[in-house]
Every structure is written in C-alpha cells, then in structure tokens.
Amino acid sequence: MYVLYVVMGIFCLVSGINNLFYGDGSLAVHYFLLLLFCHMIVFEFLKKPFEQKIYLLAAPLLMLDGIYQLFIGKEIFAGIIGLFFGFSLWQSRHRVKR
C-alpha cells in the first residue's frame, strides 16, 4: 500500500504541475490536494501522523473540492474521488485521535 500511495503522489504532482501551466487551474488544485492526501497517508504508514489540525483543514478542503468538481467543474470522476478521499481523511483523523 505504501508504494501505491507514493506512485499516486508522484502522478498527482506531475498532473498538477501540468494542469497548472497547460490546463485547468481548478483541476491543478484538485491534484495538489490529492498529493497532500497521499503525503499524509504515507506519513501515517511511517508511524509519524500529522497533528489533528492538519486533518481538520485537509478533509473539508478535499470535500469542498469534490463538490466543486462535481457541480461546477463538471468532472464527475474527480469529484467522486475528492469526496471519497476527504471522507477517508476525516476517518483518519478519528483513528489518529485514539
């Protein structure tokens, strides 16, 4: 799983930079938020989780980005992924809390 998140993070970084310069800016923000998600999960695997404040910031940002991509950006797949990962970060916050 660790390797999967690292590869997904590299993909999100490259796609975010590509969309930042040559594509849609809102999709670049979406990829950078997914990169933040991958970074946080990788650090959980390394047993060095972030503080809960970071989770409380990143989870609503991913959920809002998912809603934006679904209804305004018309990127259905990106919206579903954003909502799913935002909910996953919210659950991670509860797991780190214990």
C-alpha positions as CSV (number, residue, x, y, z in Angstrom):
1,M,0.0,0.0,0.0
2,Y,2.9,2.3,0.8
3,V,4.3,2.1,-2.7
4,L,0.8,2.6,-4.2
5,Y,0.4,5.9,-2.4
6,V,3.9,7.0,-3.4
7,V,3.2,6.3,-7.0
8,M,-0.2,8.0,-6.8
9,G,1.5,11.0,-5.2
10,I,4.1,11.3,-8.0
11,F,1.3,11.1,-10.6
12,C,-0.7,13.8,-8.8
13,L,2.4,16.0,-8.6
14,V,3.1,15.7,-12.3
15,S,-0.5,16.1,-13.3
16,G,-0.9,19.1,-11.0
17,I,2.1,20.9,-12.5
18,N,1.0,20.0,-16.0
19,N,-2.6,21.4,-15.4
20,L,-1.2,24.4,-13.6
21,F,0.7,25.5,-16.7
22,Y,-1.2,24.0,-19.6
23,G,-4.7,23.1,-18.4
24,D,-7.4,23.9,-16.0
25,G,-6.3,25.7,-12.8
26,S,-9.1,24.2,-10.7
27,L,-8.0,20.7,-11.7
28,A,-4.4,21.6,-10.7
29,V,-5.7,22.5,-7.2
30,H,-7.5,19.1,-7.2
31,Y,-4.4,17.2,-8.0
32,F,-2.4,19.1,-5.4
33,L,-5.0,18.4,-2.7
34,L,-4.7,14.7,-3.7
35,L,-1.0,15.0,-3.3
36,L,-1.5,16.4,0.2
37,F,-3.7,13.4,0.9
38,C,-1.1,10.9,-0.3
39,H,1.6,12.7,1.7
40,M,-0.5,12.5,4.9
41,I,-1.3,8.8,4.4
42,V,2.4,7.9,3.7
43,F,3.3,9.6,7.0
44,E,0.7,7.5,8.7
45,F,2.3,4.4,7.3
46,L,5.6,5.6,8.7
47,K,4.0,6.0,12.2
48,K,4.5,9.8,12.1
49,P,1.0,11.2,11.6
50,F,0.3,14.9,11.3
51,E,-1.5,16.9,14.0
52,Q,-5.3,16.8,14.0
53,K,-5.4,20.4,12.9
54,I,-4.0,19.4,9.5
55,Y,-6.6,16.7,9.1
56,L,-9.3,19.2,10.1
57,L,-8.0,21.5,7.4
58,A,-7.4,19.0,4.6
59,A,-10.6,16.9,4.9
60,P,-13.0,19.8,4.3
61,L,-10.8,21.2,1.6
62,L,-11.0,17.8,-0.2
63,M,-14.7,17.6,0.3
64,L,-15.3,21.1,-1.0
65,D,-13.1,20.4,-4.0
66,G,-15.1,17.2,-4.7
67,I,-18.3,19.2,-4.6
68,Y,-16.8,21.9,-6.8
69,Q,-15.6,19.3,-9.3
70,L,-19.0,17.5,-9.4
71,F,-21.2,20.5,-9.8
72,I,-19.2,23.4,-11.2
73,G,-16.2,21.8,-12.9
74,K,-18.2,19.0,-14.5
75,E,-15.5,16.5,-13.7
76,I,-17.6,13.7,-12.2
77,F,-14.8,11.2,-11.6
78,A,-12.6,13.9,-9.9
79,G,-15.5,15.0,-7.8
80,I,-16.2,11.4,-6.5
81,I,-12.5,10.9,-5.8
82,G,-12.3,14.2,-3.9
83,L,-15.3,13.3,-1.8
84,F,-14.1,9.8,-1.1
85,F,-10.6,10.9,-0.1
86,G,-12.0,13.7,2.0
87,F,-14.2,11.3,3.9
88,S,-11.2,9.0,4.3
89,L,-9.1,11.8,5.8
90,W,-11.9,12.5,8.2
91,Q,-11.9,8.9,9.3
92,S,-8.1,9.0,9.6
93,R,-8.4,11.9,12.0
94,H,-10.6,9.8,14.3
95,R,-8.1,7.0,14.0
96,V,-5.2,9.2,14.9
97,K,-7.2,10.7,17.8
98,R,-7.2,7.3,19.7
